[in-house]
């Protein structure tokens, strides 16, 4: 009996330390939905964009679709993370949240600037690779302030981006595998490992 109480106390202490040192309001459902949004965006792109379109029109449509996917994923992640933080009794707007957000945003903003530069110089072949690589770097960077398993998702994106650099003509496929497939797979594993146990 005393052994059970001691183990329970250890788990409680561990949970309190996680709450105070790491942003643990990440939602597996948000990752799954982000993947679904990416798959939907890729499908819309294949239906709307035709081979006889001007390159400038194609890029505009792709940019609109990508921004819509990003906005939908960000809003969904924000809402679900806020709800989870309320449920777990963790303060959502805290110094810890801002540190995690900054460490995620810095590689993303850097990659965004590079993507704009690539578009301006009309070197479109590596655009998807840059997106995958910098998103992967953002995940690796933010993993220090949240669940450590996120680092593996980051490594997967980096590896996929590297492969895409050397495999010409399949940018949309790699983008879909990464932002669609990887997110859904990680979201399911995350939910089963972290969230289902606590619900």
Phi, psi and omega in degrees: 000315179296325179296318178297319179294321179296317178297319179297320179295320178298316179295321179295318178296317179299317180295319178296321178294320178296317181297325184275338186246346183224149176278104186251019179267017177293139183248128175294325179297323179297320178295318178298315180294323177299319177296320178294319177299318180295318178297319178296318178297318179296321179294316179300319180299317181291334181275326186272320185275128180243162184292338182269006179282151173293149182300321181296320178292321178299314180295322178298315179297316179298319179296318179297315180297314181298318179293323178295318178297314180299314181296315180298317180294318181294316179296315179299313179299319180297314181295311182292324177293321178296315179297319180292321179296322177295318180295323183271354180076024177259136178292125184284310180270092182220173178300324179297318178298315182294323178295316179296316181296318180295316181292335174279319187287327185300308176296326180294317179293320178298314177297323178297317177297318179296321177298319178297318178298318179298318179295318180295326181269002175058040176248078194279342188299327184260009184299311180296322179299316180297318178300313181296316183295312183287329175293319176300317178296323178296319179293317177298319182294318184281343183298339178290341185246006179213208181298130184293338181294341179298335180299326181290326174296319177299315178298322179297317178295319180297314179298318179296319178296321178296316178298318181298329178302329186252005182238092188286144173086009180233031185301314182296324179297311180294320178299318180292317178300315182290294187288336177267292186296312182298319180297315181296314180298313180295319180300318179295312180297319179298313181298315181294323184278319187255317192268321182294327180296326185271343183278000000 
